[in-house]
Amino acid sequence: MAPAGNTAHDFENGDTDLPNIAAAVGSAGVGMISAAVHSAATALRNQLIARAVADGASPLHGADPVDVVARDGVMTAGTASDSYADLLQRNFQPDAEASGSWSPPADDVPYGMMTFGAQFAEVAVDPELGLVRVRRMTGAFAPGLVLNPKTARSQLMGGMLWGLGQALLEANHMQPRTGRWANASQVHWRTAWP
């Protein structure tokens, strides 16, 4: 937690000295990173609540920690409240910290990773010229718990555009024997529209 009046927070990411996590694709890393951050934040909140109820100068002194609600930097129990900043300042602490870790549970096969999405496109094709016009696209998704609606929307739209590009521009052929791509990612208009 940052000192009172300071909004800086430390977060380390993208350093090879840090332990390995899931790949940074398809939101695979968010489950591990957010779970560890939640664990650390919960430990920090519990630490500060315990300190407040034990602090004789705190308005929360003697309160049952279970009854204390922490929100927006303020701990409240009934009508009494104490801010994190005031608690740390009273105890001559410039900051507070806690660690968190998380180990993924066993795979919940076949349902653990089952999200759903369906995309729909209205497409017009000029049969003489082979020109394709995508008039509109829409998608319906059930991605599970969304942590950041803005980035989730961007990721879902990006996936639709990626699929559109693959369908219209990338005639990729897989080599059956090796499972590798047999051609470079190029436009093959004759293959797509004879």
Wavefront OBJ file of the C-alpha trace (Angstrom):
o trace
v 0.000 0.000 0.000
v 1.307 3.441 -0.868
v 2.020 6.044 1.795
v -0.745 8.526 2.585
v -1.194 11.009 -0.243
v 0.826 8.886 -2.688
v -1.115 6.995 -5.357
v 1.857 4.970 -6.646
v 1.565 1.196 -6.436
v 4.215 -1.378 -7.240
v 3.362 -4.120 -9.710
v 5.980 -6.291 -11.352
v 5.252 -7.965 -14.662
v 7.120 -9.049 -17.766
v 10.466 -9.727 -16.081
v 12.298 -12.989 -16.776
v 13.400 -13.090 -13.125
v 9.755 -13.620 -12.113
v 8.268 -17.136 -11.974
v 6.581 -18.588 -15.041
v 2.844 -18.224 -15.456
v 0.337 -19.062 -18.131
v 0.740 -17.709 -21.645
v -0.296 -14.103 -22.259
v -2.859 -15.076 -24.888
v -6.617 -15.464 -24.727
v -6.675 -14.034 -21.178
v -4.929 -17.178 -19.940
v -2.639 -15.179 -17.647
v -5.379 -13.143 -16.016
v -6.571 -16.077 -13.914
v -3.189 -16.583 -12.335
v -2.188 -12.936 -11.998
v -5.534 -11.694 -10.685
v -5.810 -14.586 -8.225
v -2.386 -13.805 -6.745
v -3.174 -10.070 -6.590
v -6.517 -10.849 -4.899
v -4.726 -13.078 -2.395
v -2.196 -10.353 -1.557
v -4.888 -7.648 -1.336
v -7.015 -9.822 0.961
v -4.017 -10.509 3.204
v -3.213 -6.769 3.321
v -6.817 -5.828 4.107
v -6.963 -8.420 6.923
v -3.618 -7.196 8.293
v -4.820 -3.575 8.409
v -8.175 -4.502 9.934
v -6.395 -6.527 12.643
v -4.113 -3.572 13.349
v -7.067 -1.140 13.537
v -9.131 -3.224 15.981
v -6.018 -3.648 18.176
v -5.095 0.073 18.042
v -6.375 1.867 21.133
v -6.503 5.174 19.242
v -8.598 3.770 16.397
v -12.367 4.340 16.276
v -12.540 0.625 15.415
v -10.689 -0.436 18.596
v -12.256 -3.583 20.015
v -14.538 -4.217 17.026
v -14.941 -7.760 15.748
v -12.762 -8.011 12.603
v -15.558 -9.977 10.905
v -17.822 -6.905 11.166
v -15.306 -4.524 9.573
v -15.945 -3.644 5.937
v -13.107 -2.123 3.897
v -13.956 0.024 0.887
v -12.262 2.915 -0.904
v -9.432 3.120 1.636
v -11.765 3.278 4.661
v -12.561 0.551 7.197
v -16.042 0.730 8.745
v -17.861 -1.179 11.463
v -21.308 0.157 12.340
v -20.940 3.936 12.612
v -17.193 3.874 13.401
v -14.642 4.260 10.630
v -10.896 4.588 10.212
v -8.950 5.208 7.021
v -5.861 3.258 6.003
v -3.929 6.536 5.806
v -4.897 7.583 9.359
v -4.085 4.126 10.747
v -0.642 4.070 9.154
v 0.119 7.654 10.148
v -0.870 7.002 13.791
v 1.425 3.988 13.868
v 4.335 5.830 12.166
v 4.260 3.451 9.207
v 5.021 4.870 5.762
v 3.336 1.887 4.119
v 2.090 -1.667 4.581
v 2.618 -4.736 2.463
v 1.502 -8.316 2.107
v 2.295 -11.169 -0.250
v -0.073 -13.412 -2.083
v 0.266 -16.574 -4.078
v -2.040 -18.930 -5.866
v -1.828 -22.401 -7.336
v -4.301 -23.331 -10.040
v -6.831 -25.994 -9.165
v -6.939 -29.249 -11.073
v -8.538 -29.022 -14.500
v -12.293 -29.253 -14.365
v -12.403 -31.257 -17.576
v -14.420 -31.007 -19.739
v -16.129 -27.886 -18.346
v -13.353 -25.803 -16.761
v -12.379 -23.938 -19.907
v -15.683 -24.066 -21.737
v -16.756 -20.577 -22.693
v -19.062 -19.901 -25.583
v -19.220 -17.476 -28.437
v -21.145 -17.272 -31.684
v -20.420 -14.830 -34.475
v -22.684 -13.821 -37.335
v -21.826 -11.951 -40.512
v -23.898 -10.533 -43.338
v -21.768 -10.857 -46.465
v -22.369 -9.862 -50.095
v -20.324 -11.238 -52.987
v -20.154 -9.845 -56.512
v -20.172 -13.090 -58.570
v -18.523 -11.490 -61.604
v -15.680 -9.679 -59.838
v -15.353 -11.871 -56.745
v -15.503 -8.788 -54.499
v -16.622 -9.487 -50.966
v -18.354 -6.927 -48.770
v -18.970 -7.651 -45.120
v -21.998 -5.511 -44.405
v -22.175 -6.192 -40.698
v -20.942 -8.558 -38.008
v -22.131 -9.270 -34.525
v -21.239 -11.732 -31.824
v -22.742 -13.153 -28.665
v -20.362 -14.366 -25.957
v -20.428 -16.058 -22.564
v -16.831 -15.451 -21.424
v -17.332 -15.995 -17.708
v -16.348 -13.341 -15.163
v -15.155 -10.197 -16.949
v -12.589 -8.207 -14.985
v -12.202 -5.322 -17.417
v -15.156 -4.715 -19.775
v -13.192 -2.386 -22.056
v -10.371 -4.823 -22.758
v -12.789 -7.780 -22.926
v -14.840 -5.991 -25.595
v -11.670 -5.184 -27.531
v -10.502 -8.780 -27.322
v -13.840 -10.163 -28.517
v -14.015 -7.690 -31.409
v -10.380 -8.400 -32.260
v -11.118 -12.111 -32.393
v -13.998 -11.504 -34.779
v -11.809 -9.337 -37.025
v -9.050 -11.928 -36.898
v -11.507 -14.605 -37.996
v -12.775 -12.330 -40.753
v -9.232 -11.768 -42.009
v -8.533 -15.500 -41.914
v -11.705 -16.291 -43.849
v -11.241 -13.659 -46.535
v -7.515 -13.197 -46.952
v -5.540 -16.142 -45.640
v -5.918 -19.377 -47.574
v -3.798 -21.357 -45.149
v -3.214 -24.983 -45.975
v -2.032 -27.401 -43.344
v 0.325 -30.185 -44.260
v -1.489 -33.371 -43.184
v 1.655 -35.328 -42.356
v 3.366 -32.762 -40.064
v 0.514 -30.487 -39.007
v 2.533 -27.422 -40.056
v 1.369 -24.612 -42.296
v 2.179 -25.553 -45.876
v 2.145 -22.019 -47.271
v 2.985 -18.503 -46.215
v 0.151 -16.281 -45.043
v -0.818 -14.835 -48.427
v -3.882 -13.946 -50.423
v -4.910 -16.703 -52.813
v -7.788 -15.165 -54.722
v -7.884 -17.924 -57.346
v -8.180 -20.573 -54.639
v -10.955 -18.675 -52.893
v -12.915 -17.578 -55.963
v -12.370 -19.706 -59.098
l 1 2 3 4 5 6 7 8 9 10 11 12 13 14 15 16 17 18 19 20 21 22 23 24 25 26 27 28 29 30 31 32 33 34 35 36 37 38 39 40 41 42 43 44 45 46 47 48 49 50 51 52 53 54 55 56 57 58 59 60 61 62 63 64 65 66 67 68 69 70 71 72 73 74 75 76 77 78 79 80 81 82 83 84 85 86 87 88 89 90 91 92 93 94 95 96 97 98 99 100 101 102 103 104 105 106 107 108 109 110 111 112 113 114 115 116 117 118 119 120 121 122 123 124 125 126 127 128 129 130 131 132 133 134 135 136 137 138 139 140 141 142 143 144 145 146 147 148 149 150 151 152 153 154 155 156 157 158 159 160 161 162 163 164 165 166 167 168 169 170 171 172 173 174 175 176 177 178 179 180 181 182 183 184 185 186 187 188 189 190 191 192 193 194
